[in-house]
């Protein structure tokens, strides 16, 4: 074996270890479940310790307020199109003959469909909010986000922890949890005692549990490498959101940071679509027996 072949072999081994570390767990199954439970308890304690804080009115003051073609705030409204397209591509992918064959009898298809439906709903909800930003309309932006991304947590739980329980119990529980937290946040705002921390709890579940499950448990359809790309794209989206006005200024008022946020968020969903496409192709070629 020459140096080039040896280097490629080492790189392949490192990539395998980096993306499939969970295939060689050092903790028992019960211990890993205990870790998940402990994190849930820590999040609840943190929520109780953090004082309530309301949604600031300044949140609705986005950089690009220009209208075009009769659409107010055209950039922030229409930049949701990539999110909707990514969600529709996911639904189309799940409906292809090859996918139907691979997912026949597989429990993971339920949370996947809920996730992609949620993503399409996010595109419409966000466009509705940005048409005329207000706290009431923001609810219809955040509700589909909570539902869709709770479903994504259920996708990883179904694939990596327990297929049947993940689809039958974890999926509805998480979706109800996400919707309830978002609704409780809106109710608190209406009561004049806004508590944005309730909604942030939903965000914490998304950002903590998906990578944690990926590290602790092995998966068949979900891919750690795709999760890295999701993190990169969504991290870029969050950064652009924080730099909304600055990016608008830096680009000569061509595009705002919040509009770019939507585009990068669509790319993050696209990474999930590609992850499932690769899994479908590999499973179809291997023709494995479904364990669900």
N, C-alpha and C positions, 0 to 999 in steps of 0.2 A: 504493500500500500504506500503510494507516494504521499508527499506532504499535503498536496491539495485534497486527496481523498481522505486523509486523516483529519484535516481541518474540517471538511464537510461532515465527517462522522461525528466529530466532537460537537460541532454546531447543532447537528440533529439531536444528539443526546441532551444537550443543554435545553433546546427548545422543548423536547419531550418532557424533561423534568419540570421546566417552568410552567408548562400548560397542563400537566397531568400529575402534579405533586400529590393530589388528593387520592390517586390510585394506590398510594402506599401510605395510608394514614398511620400515625403513631398513636392515635387515640381510639378507644373503642367507640362503637356506634352510640352507645348511651352517653358517653362522655362528650361526644360532639353535639348531640342533642342538648345536653346540659349547657354547653357553651352558648348555643342559640337562645336557650331559656334565660340564662344569666344576662345576656346582652339585652333581651327584652325587659327584664327587671330593671337594669341600669337605666334604660331609656325612660321608663315610667318614673323612676325616682328623679331623674334629671328634669323631667317635665314638671314635677311637683315643686322642685327647688327653684326653677326659673320664674321670676315674677311675670305676670301677664303683660303683654305689650300689644298695642293695636297696630293695624295696618296704617302706615303714614300716608297722608293725602298726597304727598310729593311723589309717591310711587307711580301715580297715574300720569305724571308729567314727562312724557317721552320726548326724545329729541326731535324726531321727524313727525311733524303734524300736518304735512302737506297732503292735500287730496289730489286725485287724478282720475279722469274718466268717471266722475261722479262718485268715486269711492273715497270717503274721508280717511285720512291717515293711510294712504295707499301702501306705503312701504311695509308698515307693521301688519297690515291686514293681509296683503297678498303674499308676503313672505311665508305664510303658513302653508302655501300650496305644496312645497316639498315634503312637509310632514304628512299631509293628506295622501300624496302620491306614494310615499314609503309605506303607509298603512295599507293602502289599496294593493300595492305590490305584494305585501305579506299575505293578505287575504286571497289574492289570485294564486300565489304560490301554494297555499294550503289546499286550493281547489284543483290543482293539476292532477292528472292521472297518476303520475309517479308518487306525488305526495300522498294521495289517497291510499295507494298501495302500501307505502311505508308506514303511514299512521293508522292503518286499519287496526282497530282494537287498541290503539295506544292512548293512554290517558292524557298524555301531554298535549294532544290536539285541542282540548277544551281551553286550557289557559292560554295557549297560543292564539286561538281565535278571539278570545276576549281581549287579549293584549292588542292585536292589530285593529280590532273594532274600536278599542279605546283610543288608539292613535288617530284614526280617522275622525273620531269625535273631538279629539284635542284640536285638530286643525280648524274645525268649525267653531268650537268654543272659543279658541283664541282669536279667531277672526271676528267673532261676535263681540268679544270684549274690546278689542282694539278699534272697532268701528266707533265706539263711544265709551272710552274708559271710565269705569266707576267701580266701586267696591262690590255693588250688586252684580254687575256684569262679570267681574273678576271671578266670582264663584263659578260661573259656567266655563271659565277657562281652567280653573283649578280642579273642579270636580272630575272631568274626564282624565286629567293628568293623574289624579289620585287613583282612579279606577284602573286606567291603563297600566300604570307602572306597578301597582299592587299585583296586577295580573302577571307582570313580568317576574316579580319575585316568586309567584306561584309556579311559573314556568320552570325556574331553576329548582324549586323545591320538589316539583313533580318529577323532573328528570333525574335529580341527584339524590333525593332522600327517600321518598315513597311515592310511587306513581299513582296508586289508587287513592290514598289519603290526600295526596297533593291536589288532585283534581276534584274530589268529592267534598273535602273539608277545608283545606288550606286556601284554595281559590275563593270560594264564597266568603270565608271568614275575612280574608285580607281585603277583598273588594268592599265588603260591608264596612270594615274598619276604615278604609281610605275615604269612602263616601261619608261615613259618620263624622270623622275628624274634620273634613272640609265643611260639612254642614254645621258642625258645632262652632267652627271658626266664624262662619257667616252670622250665626245666631248671636255670638258674643259681640260682633260688630254692631248688629242691629240693636242690641241691648245697651250700647254705649260703653261696653267694657271689653273691647276687643282683645282677643288672646290669640295672636298669630303663632304662638308656640304649639298650639294644637295641630295646626297644619304642618309646622316644621317637623313634628313627630312622624308624619307620613314621609317627608323627605328623608329623614334619618333612616327609616326602615329600608327605603330604596337603596340609599348609598352605602349602608352598612351590611345589610343582609345578603344582597346579591353577591358581592365579592366574598363575603364570609362563607356562604354556602358553596361557592365555587372552589374555595380553598379546602374546605373540610370534607367535601363529598365528590365522588367521581360521577361523571355524566356521560350520557350517550349522545344526546342531541345538542347540548349546550357546550360551547367552546370557550376556554379561557382566553385564547388569543383574540377572539371577537370581542370579549368583554373589555380587553385593553383598548381596542379601537372605540368602543362605546364610551369608555371613560375619557379618551382623548377628545372625541367630538363633543361630548357633553360638557367637558371641562372648558373647551373653547367657547361653547354656548354661554356658559355661566360668566366667563370672563368678558365676553362681548356685552352681555346684559349689564354688567357693572360699569362698563366703559361706554355706555350708550351715547351720551353727549360728546365725549371725547372723540370717539370714532367718527361721529357725524361731522365734527369739526375737522378732524385729520383728513377726511376724504373729500373735503370741500363741499360738504352737505350733499354728497352723492348717495350715501347709504348710512344708516344709523347702526349702532351696536345692537339694538334690540332686533332689528330686521335680520342682522347676521346671526343673532341667537337662534331665531327660528330655522334658518337654513342649516346651521350646524346641528341643531336638534334633529332635523330631518335626516342628516347624514348619520347620526347615532342610531336612529331607527333602521336606516339602511344597512348598518353593520349587523343588526339582529337579523334582518331579512337574508343577508348573505350567509350568516351563520347557519340558519335553518336550511338554506338552499344547499350548502355544502354537506350538511348532515343527511339531507334527503338523498343526494347523489351518492354519497358513500354507502348509506344503508341500502339503497336500491341495488348498487353494484354487488354488495356483499350478500344481499338477501338474507339478513339475519331473522331469526324467529323473535317475534315481539314478546317480551317478558311480561307485558301488562295484561 
